[in-house]
Amino acid sequence: MAENDVVAQTFRALVEGADQKFAKVRDVPAYGRVTSHHYFHKVFKAYTRLWKYQQEHRGDLLKSGLNRWEIGEIASRIGQLYFSQYMRTSEARFLVEAYIFYEAILSRRYFEESKGYSKDLGVRFKELRFYARFLLVSLILKRTDMVKTLVDRFKAVVEDSKAAFRETNFKEWKQIVQEVVHFVKVDTACMDVRPLRYCGMFDSHPASLPYVTRFHAKKVLKFQDALLTSYHRNEVKFAELTLDTFRMLQCLEWEPSESFYQKQPVESNGNSTSIDHSGASGLIDIKLTADMTDPNLTPNPRKAILYRPSVAHLIAVMATISEELPPDSVMLLYLSASGKAGPSSNIAQMESSGGSRKSSKNKVTFQFSQEQNSYMSESSINHKGESSGYYDSCLWFGSRGHCGSNNLYPGDIIPFTRRPLFLIIDSDNSHAFKVLHGAERGEPAALLLSPLRPAFKNPSNADLSQNGSQFTFFLTAPLPAFCHMVGRSSSDTDSDVYNDAENILSTAFAKWEVILCTSTSVDIVWAQVLNDPFIRRLILRFIFCQSVLLLFCPSEDSDQYLPACLPHLPSSVSPNSEVVRSSVVRLAKHFRVADYFHFDDM
């Protein structure tokens, strides 16, 4: 047998073995502490051998008929593996390695330069899947320039596919293109400003750092696990990541150091070929030598992200995470869903059904539909939005109908309060979950509950299917959310003006941090999580959101437009406290939108 044939057979055997191992781990749930960690190690090891083998025998393999797209497919699988590990562990190093492999595929044009490529439908689908996966990685990493490049190329490949393969329906791929274009357009509000991830430059306040360092509650909980999910009709999404969960995912991570985005130089191996010491060189190791963050920082909390789950599946995942929660740890549960079956409220529905209220002072529009009013009256909720029982009101997770199996009730969450729980509910029925306070089965839960209705200067911005949730926006990007509320675009605002606004907000957060860390009236529920930087930042942003909305909305309707937290935070950081109110006043005057607020009424 010729040497080329032996090399080719060995290569095919390595491909088959790696693919078999890949199939075993591909569908492993991305939540819980996976007991089959050794399977992941095996599949990484298999692809390491495969990648190195094809490098060492590239010439012989090309002579035996190896296509460039086959090399690209191997690299794409490795990128998938790294991304799946990121989704399971939230470790930034895996996300960056996935990016490096995908970027290598793009720059080396593995799919574009394949012989007979234009006639091979199977290869074209592989290329389309590659673009979709690379786009998702680039979006999460906030690689703005690469996202723009990929969107243009993805659109071009889909259009070319329709012309080249006329007998094949590419409707699904056209829809994916539309999704990502819309997603990028909405996310642009945050792309050119500060990162959503926790960044020391923006989120660590020198003035309050000594107080945070010295603060120590009687009980301290570690934040290591989170469950994020949203379910709205026609919500902004790409792949299985909605805009709200996308923002919350980034909000609960450290910003990777820019130095770790840099690739190592390419060297010659002495045989007229090059060895690229980036991740695409085959130097694949599940234990990378470089850390993505400061080793003194806590790891990113693990995040289970569920896309349109059934209630049964959601509860099952909650149970798994709760069961595996380490001692002295807290689980963060983020739920974004409508409180009723049917399409999420949008501007078209609001305007067609009537019902609007305008402040004579600033003509800020607060609109809501008769359908919403009907739902609120039909459910057992009093004028303050409080439920009379654990199973009277719910969040709705379902594709159609009013089936009870689609409903998540406050009572469904009570069993999980045997362990520490930090609950964020973003819904037009969020206040129904106030009944959880005092009903816990073991540990008192921390509750952050959204307003029942959003408030905007421009009523068209209230369309959740176009812009995502206002409450989640405030928790993840408070200054862009403020600008969006008053009808200003952060990207169109003068950079000096915007940077000064960031400083105003940073100064305010530092002051509030000192107050929280020195207050003797902070409830233990909040005190035991204040040491965690991610949760502390969420609390500070909640304080800001609550005060902004109180001062922005007419007082007679404030209950509908205000978020709530239970147990209550200290009165020293209440929405009307001078230290909080003055910061909102200063920010509004800085943007010259003070006339939109009701400062004189308070």
HUDA-V112635 format. One record per backbone hydrogen bond with DSSP energy under -0.5 kcal/mol. CO is the residue of the C=O (numbers start at 0). NH is the residue of the N-H. If there is no record, write none. Layout:
BEGIN
<<CO/NH> <CO/NH>>
END
This chain:
BEGIN
<<1/5> <2/6> <3/7> <4/8> <5/9> <6/10> <7/11> <8/12> <9/13> <10/14> <11/15> <12/16> <13/17> <14/18> <15/19> <16/20> <17/21> <18/22> <19/23> <20/24> <21/24> <21/25> <22/26> <24/27> <28/30> <31/33> <35/38> <35/39> <36/40> <37/41> <38/42> <39/43> <40/44> <41/45> <42/46> <43/47> <44/48> <45/49> <46/50> <47/51> <48/52> <49/53> <50/54> <51/55> <52/56> <54/57> <56/60> <57/61> <58/62> <59/63> <60/65> <61/64> <66/69> <66/70> <67/71> <68/72> <69/73> <70/74> <71/75> <72/76> <73/77> <74/78> <75/79> <76/80> <77/81> <78/82> <79/83> <80/84> <81/85> <82/86> <83/87> <84/88> <85/89> <89/91> <90/93> <90/94> <91/95> <92/96> <93/97> <94/98> <95/99> <96/100> <97/101> <98/102> <99/103> <100/104> <101/105> <102/106> <103/107> <104/108> <104/109> <105/108> <108/112> <110/113> <113/116> <115/118> <116/119> <118/120> <119/123> <120/124> <121/125> <122/126> <123/127> <124/128> <125/129> <126/130> <127/131> <128/132> <129/133> <130/134> <131/135> <132/136> <133/137> <134/138> <135/139> <136/140> <137/141> <137/142> <138/141> <141/143> <142/146> <143/147> <144/148> <145/149> <146/150> <147/151> <148/152> <149/153> <150/154> <151/155> <152/156> <153/157> <154/158> <155/159> <156/160> <157/161> <158/162> <159/163> <160/164> <164/167> <167/169> <169/173> <170/174> <171/175> <172/176> <173/177> <174/178> <175/179> <176/180> <177/181> <178/182> <179/183> <180/184> <181/185> <182/186> <183/187> <185/188> <186/189> <186/190> <187/191> <189/192> <196/198> <197/254> <198/201> <198/202> <199/203> <202/204> <203/205> <204/207> <204/208> <205/209> <207/210> <207/211> <208/212> <209/213> <210/214> <221/223> <221/329> <223/301> <224/331> <225/303> <226/333> <227/305> <228/335> <229/307> <230/337> <231/234> <235/242> <237/240> <239/241> <240/237> <241/245> <242/246> <243/247> <244/248> <245/249> <246/250> <247/251> <248/251> <249/252> <251/300> <252/197> <253/255> <256/259> <257/260> <258/261> <264/276> <266/274> <272/268> <273/275> <274/266> <274/276> <277/280> <277/282> <278/281> <281/283> <282/284> <285/287> <291/256> <293/296> <301/225> <302/304> <303/227> <303/305> <305/229> <305/307> <309/313> <310/314> <311/315> <312/316> <313/317> <314/318> <315/319> <316/320> <317/321> <318/322> <319/323> <320/324> <321/324> <325/328> <327/221> <329/223> <329/224> <330/332> <330/421> <331/226> <331/333> <332/334> <332/423> <333/228> <334/336> <334/425> <335/230> <337/395> <344/463> <345/349> <346/350> <347/351> <348/352> <349/353> <354/367> <356/365> <358/362> <363/358> <364/366> <364/455> <365/356> <368/372> <369/373> <370/374> <371/375> <372/376> <373/377> <374/378> <375/380> <378/380> <379/387> <381/384> <385/381> <388/391> <389/410> <392/409> <394/396> <394/407> <395/397> <402/405> <403/406> <404/310> <405/396> <406/408> <407/394> <408/411> <408/412> <409/412> <409/413> <410/414> <412/415> <413/416> <413/440> <414/417> <415/418> <416/441> <416/442> <419/330> <420/422> <420/445> <421/332> <422/424> <422/447> <423/334> <423/425> <424/426> <424/449> <425/336> <426/429> <428/431> <429/432> <430/386> <430/433> <431/434> <432/435> <433/436> <435/438> <444/446> <445/422> <446/448> <446/565> <447/424> <448/563> <455/364> <456/364> <456/458> <457/460> <458/461> <459/462> <461/463> <462/465> <462/466> <463/235> <463/467> <468/472> <469/473> <470/474> <471/475> <472/476> <476/480> <477/481> <478/482> <479/483> <480/484> <481/485> <482/487> <483/486> <484/456> <487/489> <488/491> <488/492> <493/497> <494/498> <495/499> <496/500> <497/501> <498/502> <499/503> <500/504> <501/505> <502/506> <503/507> <504/508> <505/509> <506/510> <507/511> <508/512> <509/513> <510/514> <511/515> <512/516> <513/517> <514/517> <514/518> <522/525> <522/526> <523/527> <525/528> <525/529> <526/529> <527/220> <528/531> <531/535> <532/536> <533/537> <534/538> <535/539> <536/540> <537/541> <538/542> <539/543> <540/544> <541/545> <542/546> <543/547> <544/548> <545/549> <546/550> <547/551> <548/552> <550/597> <553/556> <554/557> <556/559> <556/560> <557/561> <559/451> <559/452> <563/448> <565/446> <569/572> <570/573> <573/576> <576/579> <576/580> <577/581> <579/583> <580/584> <581/585> <582/586> <583/587> <584/588> <585/589> <586/590> <587/592> <588/591> <592/595> <593/596> <597/600> <598/601>>
END
